C-alpha cells in the first residue's frame, strides 16, 4: 500500500472517537478505493465490524449529540444505523430517549421496523425437531437441518447419494406434499 494510505490506517487505529474513525474509513473506501476486506485486515478487525462502523456515517448530528451527551450508547448507534431511512432512524431514536430503551429493546423495535417481526413467541421444541429429522431420514433418506432465528425459520432438506436415489427421495417427498395439499383443499 502507498504511504499515505498506511498513514490513514495508523490514524484510524489511534482514533478513539467512532465518528472520526467512520469518516476516515469512508474516505479510504470511497475516495482511495480500498476494499473493505483489505482495510479490515490492515486494521485487524472483521469486515462485518468495519461495515458496522461505516454505517455510523448515516446517523445525523442530533443522534451523535445524544451519544456524546451519554443519552445513548455506541451499541444503540450500531442498532439505529441498521435502519434504512432517516425518518425511521429519528422515530426510533425518539422512542429510545422517551422510553429509555435498552439496547435489547432497541434491537426488537428495529427488527419490527425492518422485518415486521414482533418480539415474543416460542421456537419449535428440540424434541419435535429431532423427531422430524428422524422421520425424514427414515421415510425419505434425507438429512435435514432446521435453523430458527428471531425473524425466520429455515428447513434445509438434503439428499445424498446416486442421482437416481436422490431423485426417488425427492419425488416421494413431493408426492406426500401434493397429496396433503389435495387432502387439505378437498
Secondary structure in CASP SS format (residue, H / E / C, confidence):
PFRMAT SS
TARGET T0000
AUTHOR 0000-0000-0000
METHOD secondary structure of the structure
MODEL  1
X C 1.00
X C 1.00
X H 1.00
X H 1.00
X H 1.00
X H 1.00
X H 1.00
X H 1.00
X H 1.00
X H 1.00
X H 1.00
X H 1.00
X H 1.00
X H 1.00
X C 1.00
X C 1.00
X C 1.00
X H 1.00
X H 1.00
X H 1.00
X H 1.00
X H 1.00
X H 1.00
X H 1.00
X H 1.00
X H 1.00
X H 1.00
X H 1.00
X H 1.00
X H 1.00
X C 1.00
X C 1.00
X C 1.00
X C 1.00
X C 1.00
X H 1.00
X H 1.00
X H 1.00
X H 1.00
X H 1.00
X H 1.00
X H 1.00
X C 1.00
X C 1.00
X C 1.00
X C 1.00
X H 1.00
X H 1.00
X H 1.00
X H 1.00
X H 1.00
X H 1.00
X H 1.00
X H 1.00
X H 1.00
X H 1.00
X H 1.00
X H 1.00
X C 1.00
X C 1.00
X H 1.00
X H 1.00
X H 1.00
X H 1.00
X H 1.00
X H 1.00
X H 1.00
X H 1.00
X C 1.00
X C 1.00
X C 1.00
X C 1.00
X C 1.00
X H 1.00
X H 1.00
X H 1.00
X H 1.00
X H 1.00
X H 1.00
X H 1.00
X C 1.00
X C 1.00
X C 1.00
X C 1.00
X C 1.00
X H 1.00
X H 1.00
X H 1.00
X H 1.00
X H 1.00
X H 1.00
X H 1.00
X H 1.00
X H 1.00
X H 1.00
X H 1.00
X H 1.00
X H 1.00
X H 1.00
X C 1.00
X C 1.00
X C 1.00
X H 1.00
X H 1.00
X H 1.00
X H 1.00
X H 1.00
X H 1.00
X H 1.00
X H 1.00
X H 1.00
X H 1.00
X H 1.00
X H 1.00
X H 1.00
X C 1.00
X C 1.00
X C 1.00
X C 1.00
X C 1.00
X C 1.00
X C 1.00
X C 1.00
X C 1.00
X C 1.00
X H 1.00
X H 1.00
X H 1.00
X H 1.00
X H 1.00
X H 1.00
X H 1.00
X H 1.00
X H 1.00
X H 1.00
X H 1.00
X H 1.00
X H 1.00
X H 1.00
X H 1.00
X C 1.00
X E 1.00
X E 1.00
X E 1.00
X E 1.00
X E 1.00
X E 1.00
X E 1.00
X C 1.00
X C 1.00
X C 1.00
X C 1.00
X E 1.00
X E 1.00
X E 1.00
X E 1.00
X E 1.00
X E 1.00
X E 1.00
X C 1.00
X C 1.00
X C 1.00
X H 1.00
X H 1.00
X H 1.00
X H 1.00
X H 1.00
X H 1.00
X H 1.00
X H 1.00
X H 1.00
X H 1.00
X H 1.00
X H 1.00
X H 1.00
X H 1.00
X H 1.00
X H 1.00
X H 1.00
X H 1.00
X H 1.00
X H 1.00
X H 1.00
X H 1.00
X H 1.00
X C 1.00
END
